Amino acid sequence: MNTVKGMVVKSTAGRDSGGYFVATEVSDDRILIADGGERPLERPKKKNPKHISPTGMRIDTDGLTNKRLRRLLGELLNKAET
C-alpha cells in the first residue's frame, strides 16, 4: 500500500518505534510525519519509507491543528483496538 498525505502510519524503527503518526508530506525518499504532540505539525519528523507501515486509515489534513490531530489519532486507535 502506498503512503499518501493524510494517511495514518505506524513507525517500525527508531526511537519512535510503535508510535502512530499522520503523513504530512510524501516524496520518493522521505516521508514527513507528525503526531501533534512530541512531533507537532510545524516540526514534522523525516522518516525513511522503509521504516513506517501504513494503516489504511486517513485523516483530512486541511485546517488540521495539533490538538485536533492528537484527538483524531486517539479516536482512530481506540476504535481500531476494539
VENFEN-V431988 format. One record per pair of residues at least 12 apart in sequence whose ideal C-beta (glycine too) atoms are under 8 Angstrom apart, sorted by sequence separation. I is the first residue (numbers start at 1). GAP is how many residues later the second one is. If there is no record, write none. Layout:
# VENFEN-V431988
i->[I | I]
gap->[GAP | GAP]
This chain:
# VENFEN-V431988
i->[8 | 9 | 21 | 22 | 32 | 33 | 8 | 9 | 21 | 22 | 32 | 59 | 8 | 9 | 21 | 32 | 33 | 59 | 7 | 8 | 20 | 31 | 32 | 6 | 7 | 19 | 30 | 31 | 6 | 24 | 30 | 31 | 59 | 5 | 21 | 30 | 31 | 4 | 5 | 25 | 29 | 30 | 33 | 57 | 3 | 5 | 24 | 29 | 5 | 31 | 4 | 9 | 11 | 16 | 3 | 16 | 41 | 57 | 9 | 21 | 41 | 42 | 41 | 55 | 40 | 3 | 41 | 16 | 23 | 36 | 37 | 36 | 21 | 36 | 34 | 36 | 14 | 36 | 37 | 35 | 36 | 13 | 20 | 34 | 35 | 11 | 13 | 14 | 22 | 24 | 36 | 13 | 35 | 12 | 22 | 11 | 12 | 11 | 12 | 10 | 9 | 10 | 9 | 9 | 10 | 3 | 8 | 9 | 7 | 8 | 22 | 7 | 8 | 3 | 7 | 8 | 7 | 8 | 3 | 7 | 8 | 22 | 2 | 6 | 7 | 21 | 1 | 6 | 20 | 4 | 6 | 1 | 6 | 5 | 20 | 20 | 8 | 8]
gap->[12 | 12 | 12 | 12 | 12 | 12 | 13 | 13 | 13 | 13 | 13 | 13 | 14 | 14 | 14 | 14 | 14 | 14 | 15 | 15 | 15 | 15 | 15 | 16 | 16 | 16 | 16 | 16 | 17 | 17 | 17 | 17 | 17 | 18 | 18 | 18 | 18 | 19 | 19 | 19 | 19 | 19 | 19 | 19 | 20 | 20 | 20 | 20 | 21 | 21 | 22 | 22 | 22 | 22 | 23 | 23 | 23 | 23 | 24 | 24 | 24 | 24 | 25 | 25 | 26 | 28 | 28 | 29 | 29 | 29 | 29 | 30 | 31 | 31 | 32 | 32 | 33 | 33 | 33 | 34 | 34 | 35 | 35 | 35 | 35 | 36 | 37 | 37 | 37 | 37 | 37 | 38 | 38 | 39 | 39 | 40 | 40 | 41 | 41 | 42 | 43 | 43 | 44 | 45 | 45 | 46 | 46 | 46 | 47 | 47 | 47 | 48 | 48 | 49 | 49 | 49 | 50 | 50 | 51 | 51 | 51 | 51 | 52 | 52 | 52 | 52 | 53 | 53 | 53 | 54 | 54 | 55 | 55 | 56 | 56 | 57 | 65 | 68]
